[in-house]
């Protein structure tokens, strides 16, 4: 698959995130990977309705953020993205996340898996920790520090993809980072389920609808996979209000 990688505002924000990473406290900086740099497909660009699917954090990128040059980080990130190719022909292809990703595309009549944009709430992952790549292994204050550092990159990415709908497969434990990334987003419960399980809200700043549910790994373990259907039905109602 051929991907387009931005060389304007989003690309500049990526390079700047590498330069400004020196401002992170040492205990954070030495345990972070370089950020993910998302590519866009023609299938996404040509979709009548733009859907972004947002994961929790980057996984599988182990290049250290510490001491790397901006252009080198970008080159490595682009190569990694292109090789991964939306998990096609990768071991992760049948993981809960990527099965959910493809199911969302299919239910929303998007080319699967290339018709939706893929990004992560946290653009980096924790490295040098054999137990997990999760950003939640950092203290709450350190998580806030990471979110604040990557905020301009998050905004530039949103502006580049310009989605109509963002499906957040992040779960309630990441709501603090989602709210700080999108300050005007007010999540509210949807359908008959509690807000913790299914929530939605509109962002004027990014002019799009956000829908948030659990990470697919949890949906599978908790036997709540039908939440994927509820999320897609909510978006379809927004598209066809009558």
SVG drawing of the C-alpha trace seen along z (x, -y; Angstrom):
<svg xmlns="http://www.w3.org/2000/svg" viewBox="-36 -25 58 39">
<polyline fill="none" stroke="black" stroke-width="0.4" points="0.0,0.0 1.2,-3.5 1.1,-6.1 1.3,-9.9 3.5,-11.4 3.1,-15.1 5.9,-17.5 4.1,-20.6 2.5,-21.4 2.2,-17.8 5.6,-16.9 7.1,-20.0 5.3,-19.2 6.8,-15.8 10.3,-17.1 9.7,-19.7 8.5,-17.0 11.9,-15.4 13.7,-18.7 11.5,-19.6 11.7,-16.1 14.8,-17.3 12.4,-19.2 11.0,-16.0 12.3,-14.8 15.1,-12.3 13.1,-9.4 10.5,-9.9 12.8,-10.7 15.0,-7.6 11.9,-5.3 10.2,-6.6 10.3,-5.5 10.2,-7.9 6.7,-9.0 4.6,-7.3 4.2,-9.2 0.9,-8.3 0.6,-8.0 -2.6,-8.5 -4.0,-6.5 -5.9,-7.5 -8.8,-5.4 -9.1,-7.6 -8.7,-10.8 -11.4,-9.7 -13.9,-8.6 -17.0,-10.7 -16.9,-10.3 -13.5,-10.5 -13.2,-8.1 -10.1,-8.0 -9.6,-5.1 -7.6,-6.0 -5.7,-3.5 -4.1,-3.9 -0.4,-4.2 2.2,-3.2 3.4,0.5 6.2,2.2 8.4,-0.9 11.5,-0.4 13.8,-3.2 14.8,-5.3 13.7,-9.0 16.8,-10.0 19.6,-11.6 18.0,-10.9 18.1,-13.5 14.7,-14.7 15.2,-13.7 16.5,-10.3 13.5,-9.7 11.1,-10.7 12.9,-8.4 12.6,-5.4 9.0,-6.2 8.0,-6.3 9.8,-3.0 8.2,-1.3 4.7,-2.6 5.1,-1.5 6.4,2.0 3.6,2.5 1.0,1.6 -2.1,1.6 -1.1,5.1 -1.6,6.7 0.7,9.8 1.8,9.1 1.4,11.3 -0.9,8.6 -3.4,9.1 -5.8,11.2 -5.3,9.3 -8.4,7.9 -7.5,4.3 -7.0,5.0 -10.0,7.3 -12.1,4.4 -10.4,2.0 -11.4,4.0 -14.9,4.7 -15.5,0.9 -14.4,0.3 -16.7,3.0 -19.7,1.8 -19.2,-1.8 -18.7,-0.8 -15.0,-1.9 -12.3,0.0 -10.8,2.4 -8.4,1.6 -7.2,-1.4 -10.4,-3.5 -9.9,-4.7 -7.1,-6.6 -5.1,-5.0 -3.5,-7.1 -2.9,-6.7 -3.8,-8.9 -0.2,-8.7 2.2,-8.8 4.9,-7.0 5.3,-3.9 7.3,-2.9 10.5,-1.1 13.1,0.7 10.3,2.4 9.9,6.1 6.5,6.2 4.6,3.6 4.7,0.8 1.8,-1.0 2.1,-4.7 0.0,-4.0 3.1,-2.5 4.3,-6.1 3.0,-8.1 -0.1,-10.2 1.9,-13.4 4.4,-11.9 1.5,-10.9 0.3,-14.5 3.8,-15.6 4.0,-13.3 0.5,-14.5 1.5,-18.1 4.8,-17.6 3.0,-15.9 0.0,-18.2 1.1,-20.2 1.8,-16.9 -1.7,-15.6 -3.3,-18.8 -1.2,-18.8 -2.1,-15.2 -5.8,-15.9 -5.6,-18.9 -3.8,-16.8 -6.4,-14.0 -9.3,-16.3 -11.7,-13.4 -15.5,-13.7 -15.6,-11.0 -12.9,-9.7 -13.5,-6.3 -11.5,-6.1 -10.7,-2.4 -8.9,-3.7 -11.2,-2.9 -12.1,-5.1 -8.6,-5.0 -7.3,-7.2 -10.1,-9.7 -7.9,-12.2 -5.4,-12.3 -8.2,-12.4 -9.9,-15.4 -6.6,-17.3 -5.8,-16.6 -9.3,-17.8 -10.2,-20.4 -13.6,-21.3 -14.7,-17.6 -17.5,-16.8 -18.1,-13.1 -21.6,-11.9 -23.1,-8.4 -24.6,-7.0 -27.4,-4.4 -28.4,-2.6 -24.9,-2.0 -22.9,-3.9 -20.5,-6.6 -17.6,-4.4 -18.5,-1.9 -19.7,-4.0 -19.5,-7.7 -19.6,-10.4 -19.1,-14.1 -18.4,-16.8 -15.3,-18.9 -15.7,-22.4 -12.0,-22.8 -11.6,-19.9 -15.1,-20.0 -15.7,-16.3 -17.6,-13.7 -15.7,-11.5 -17.0,-8.1 -15.2,-6.3 -15.4,-2.7 -13.1,-0.1 -10.0,1.3 -10.8,4.3 -8.6,6.5 -11.0,5.8 -14.1,6.1 -13.0,9.6 -12.2,10.6 -15.4,9.1 -17.5,10.6 -18.7,7.1 -17.7,7.2 -21.1,6.0 -20.0,2.5 -18.2,2.3 -21.6,2.6 -23.1,-0.1 -20.2,-2.5 -20.8,-2.0 -24.6,-2.4 -24.1,-5.7 -22.0,-7.0 -24.5,-5.8 -27.3,-7.7 -25.2,-10.9 -24.7,-10.3 -28.4,-9.6 -30.4,-11.4 -33.7,-10.7"/>
</svg>
